[in-house]
């Protein structure tokens, strides 16, 4: 571990000394590829197996350091947002964790049949600088964030940029990409034929030599690479590594009661940011609305035969899995085996009701009735 960290520090120092221009792009690409390989070793160290008892966590030394866990539920648009908060003192706010000056709040959508309309909000210990390299057992903390559907980063509005850069750097070093999409790069290994590079648009950074040198660092000498956008060396490395996760993120800027209206107007224009005041409970509605929009959840109401639809407890589905089959699997895995057809009312159909099959895609607030064989 120490030798890997030393190599990482050495490469980072060399990258900091190297000027960025066309002449050094090839060299910087090599350094970035080597750095990515070393960081992968930290994320998935060689060996494994069970060890001794846990060592616990060294968390950031902030005023509200994680100690006690307090569960709770917030109802919003028919869904239940369940939060597990850990903090000092007694709970006095709807969102006690928003009093934290610097923390990570991964938001999970867990498709579980026993909590079909529940979203889980988990407050993680505040990470410290160097967490991505294993400092303070930060890798275990960040590993939880890799599995979530949305991350809330709570920052002090009086000094947001410093903390924001620290957290983003730690998450990026662990393979988490915030508010971004996977690079539009086609990559396919092959047995022979060398490196075949195709670019469908002009490239400002990558050329054939740089691409070959980066792939050579991974001992890849035969592959087809298609650049469908103006890509960077980092983009190509992310595609080759194949272990990056792309997660939406909301920056929650706390303590807006300590800034002027003019400053607040500027903050509102910053992308992915929501200003709030935990002390005065200001703008919580805006935050909940933003969370809902970023999660892109779909509510489906059920209608038993001969009864009115149940609008009090919708089945909540992620936007990427909204077919009738997904709905049935959310209710019970055996329901799809007994499925004959479904009657659907709502925006996803032309007629109300309309008879549909299991491959039909549902829209938000559709009403569905399952007919069994």
Steps between C-alpha positions, in 0.01 A plus 500: 500500500774747597697432181187558290429827678860607447474428127173695482658799674799486267282496186278781632809711572631441148162592348495820706845594366410429137355782296183419307537549125493295181863400540442350845154349434651160414711492819210616720278231350752234602523640853121507534476138386763392754324699771165338418655151522649576841172640628324185382737301723381707794133451412537124445817391679654166411425204724192511718328272740362574841715678748481571867258730677416836342720795577223759501518836321707813538246764406540869439530701822194719460263634760228244420719191463306176438421317824131413544263361237140630485254360241204691356268525201398797283199459272523676165278455193374169632848357557669450835852639534651305786808660651757355740672796660802495727593809696571652839219633717124466492304511172338842472470547123319322220840450336746487792785392269483830312669663797819314412763737359643239263357158431387247241137396477453217250135448404402143424204367304477139610262287291379270777157342505457571872564874454346556161451876542802583713816698427788469745712800601823412680733742676861386467788610723675810371798399290844649549749610238686195371202268555528364145850377587378312805558773758263474795343189346338742258491242222237303692290815538527601134431142389146541637453814288585299185182296541251786537267674255559857615759679713434810708811694596427739785724809502538817702380784276767730648785280375358251250771484233779361719289219645337432164835445329621270779194275483489494119868410486453213747198363316662533160808315623269213594341475157187710568403755234252762618233649270660365186424235241724215383739609221365447151787270407477159338761253623531137400797268546595257225752223442704663221517797266660758730334819623235632262401858590192666348392856586160627383580858604816716543714415804682766701697266728505138384690380196605156379832510685345602832226237473753226422725600790210504748379158384857366507513593870216250546680247277232540234647486150196395295176696529246711312453849647227736377497861625150642449569825687797724583645262759784541747758256629298472822192400299689224320650374827154489660370286213799263513479466877130419476434543874377859506156586637308808389279639776291819513591736782334793678710752690306612808629842610411554864490818714342732243367703794854640531526643146333787313215478250739599219732210587203264519390602149847408370496163678163413344661524156766238583416164337402206725488720813220551753545769770337424835508599864480201735468727803197690366370210287509714187459358149455135601213469250734605219754241612242220506378599153858495370563158655186365335596644159854362514387152605256488205261269681173380350188445713258227395162467671332162538133425432351177633219356288165660581656764727625857473874564445718526811651849478645489852780248448652498150755249381816703430724391212831637372465672161723238333271211601137597441352217293200300618737209559717721726185599689403136552849409619484787749177363648605134504727288283228236451247754370657507153455121474126540549475812279247493213462869413461838668252786477664842513358851545725803452745679273668185367189381315273646231177362647385478863516220586722324249599135495881463498764231527797462732732704271287815518684803645314683777499875568492691827164473684360230273236272649536126439288192555663157459292218357632153582474181296 
